[in-house]
Amino acid sequence: MRWRTILKHRLICAYVLLARVGLGCLFLYSALPKIRQPYDFLSDVYNYEIVGPRLGLFVTTTLPWLELVAGTCLLGGIFVSGALLVSVGMAAMFTFVISWALYQGLRISCGCFGSGTETITYLTLIRAVGILLASLLAYVAVIAYNRSTPVSSPRNHGTCISASLPDLRQEAGRGRRAFLCHVGGQRRANEEVRRERQSVEAAADR
């Protein structure tokens, strides 16, 4: 059973690493144009017709930097669980405002990757929902991993979760060796059982 637990942990680590890299690059790609062109992003925020001047200005000044920090933390493996939780919150907000725009029939730019990059469609909504689900699943995976790893373990509290790609390859090698040892142990046990049966059958024949 130990190799199954190790394999489960490795799969969690692999998914979280892919989610970290994908979401981190996405947030950085989304944040930089908004930081370079804040007035264009402010116009996009007002076009949704949800927030007033003060709240719109607050969103314009905070959201790009929040995306930048979350993306940097995800790529760097820093405060991974917190960065994923922020990612869940932002993705939920994106899903809501895009759904609102589609419901109101607004033909506006989503402002996702800079002003005027794309008009909101149902594909935009599907992408936002995909980001939300990926972030939520990665966050749940991190929490499950941390709870299943003992405090005294040398790989505790998200060490594997925040690992880089070379670290993950090393951990995968350990899991593969543990699995091979398990399989080899089973083979030896089966061989011993077979020999005992042969000895009992030989004694009965005598």
Secondary structure, 3 states (H helix, E strand, C coil): CHHHHHHHHHHHHHHHHHHHHHHHHHHHHHHHHHHHCHHHHHHHHHHCCCCCHHHHHHHHHHHHHHHHHHHHHHHHCCCHHHHHHHHHHHHHHHHHHHHHHHHHCCCCECCCCCCCCCECCHHHHHHHHHHHHHHHHHHHHHHHHHHHCCCCCCCCCCCCCCCCHHHHHHHHHHHHHHHHHHHHHHHHHHHHHHHHHHHHHHHHHC
